[in-house]
Amino acid sequence: MSKKPRAWQRMLSGRRLDLLDPSPLDIEIEDIAHGLARTARWNGQTTGPHIFSVAQHSLLVETLAARLDLGIGARGAMFALLHDAPEYVIGDMISPFKAQIGEAYKDVEARLLDAILMRFGLTKPSPALKALVKRADRAAAFYEATAVAGFGHAEATQIFGAPEIRPRGLARLLGPMSADEAEAAFLARFAAVGAQSGSLSV
């Protein structure tokens, strides 16, 4: 009888997260922040002394989402901050490669996100909130592409579309940030957003 392949990953917290059947009880925000701060966007093909991490991207998306809709609220902001949280265990794949893999990756990603949202007391996002975060995500991709990933303005516009807004403070979020700095900034923002709503499980 063949042994079932291991499907869990051990976290630095000591938790063992089953990737195929994730339990909210095995999810810690410290593990998420640590992993995202050490996961490179753009397959690492970015300028600067540090990778542009998924943690930094998440901070950018949350900022843009809040500017696109001033009434997003704490729960909406938290979803925006955590929208790519599954990548702390499955990594970030560029869109062209993700499209080739197909539904298998999306299925694992969706189950992880559901468990993460449950862990922090969040319900599944409404279609309107998902659409808002998607708009912010595409705007973030445009700014990252032109600021650190070597894209020209015209090429980025063709691929990602022209951003609807350019709020102040983007230079800070697009500038060099070490893994430790990105991790600390992500945790600080998580705590700040969580403090805005006493019903969130932070």
Order of alpha helices (4+ residues) and beta strands (2+ residues): beta-beta-alpha-alpha-alpha-alpha-alpha-alpha-alpha-alpha-alpha-alpha
